[in-house]
Amino acid sequence: MTAASRRRHAPADPWVPLTDALDEIGISRATYYRWRDRGYAPEVRRLPNGHLRMRRSVLDAFLNDLEVA
């Protein structure tokens, strides 16, 4: 096995930490949880260590929907 074949590639759709996503959207964590309870917020996943992550594609789609509205 060559060194190039062992090299890991960045995922095509990376996970974004929730805090970074909220900064990009421009809302507080409290607003995010309020939106989530109302079914408005983008989907996140909880990692085994308890951290929340959002897919870049989900975040971009959400931001695009905000621009249209």
HUMOZI-V5394 format. One record per residue. N is the residue number from 0. SS is DSSP state (H for helix, E for strand, - for the rest). OMEGA is omega in radians with two decimals (999 if undefined). Layout:
# HUMOZI-V5394
N_SS_OMEGA + N_SS_OMEGA
This chain:
# HUMOZI-V5394
0_-_-3.12 + 1_-_-3.14 + 2_H_-3.13 + 3_H_-3.12 + 4_H_3.11 + 5_H_-3.09 + 6_-_3.11 + 7_-_3.11 + 8_-_3.09 + 9_-_-3.14 + 10_-_-3.12 + 11_-_-3.13 + 12_-_-3.02 + 13_-_3.06 + 14_E_-3.14 + 15_E_3.07 + 16_E_-3.09 + 17_H_-3.12 + 18_H_3.09 + 19_H_3.12 + 20_H_-3.14 + 21_H_3.06 + 22_H_-3.13 + 23_H_3.11 + 24_H_3.14 + 25_-_3.12 + 26_-_3.10 + 27_-_3.11 + 28_H_3.12 + 29_H_3.10 + 30_H_3.11 + 31_H_-3.11 + 32_H_3.07 + 33_H_3.10 + 34_H_-3.14 + 35_H_3.12 + 36_H_3.13 + 37_-_3.12 + 38_-_-3.09 + 39_-_-3.01 + 40_-_3.07 + 41_-_-3.09 + 42_-_3.05 + 43_-_3.07 + 44_E_3.07 + 45_E_3.10 + 46_-_3.11 + 47_-_3.13 + 48_-_3.09 + 49_-_-3.14 + 50_-_3.13 + 51_E_3.14 + 52_E_3.13 + 53_E_3.09 + 54_E_3.13 + 55_H_-3.12 + 56_H_3.12 + 57_H_3.12 + 58_H_-3.14 + 59_H_3.11 + 60_H_3.12 + 61_H_3.12 + 62_H_3.08 + 63_H_3.10 + 64_H_3.09 + 65_H_-3.14 + 66_H_-3.11 + 67_H_-3.06 + 68_-_999
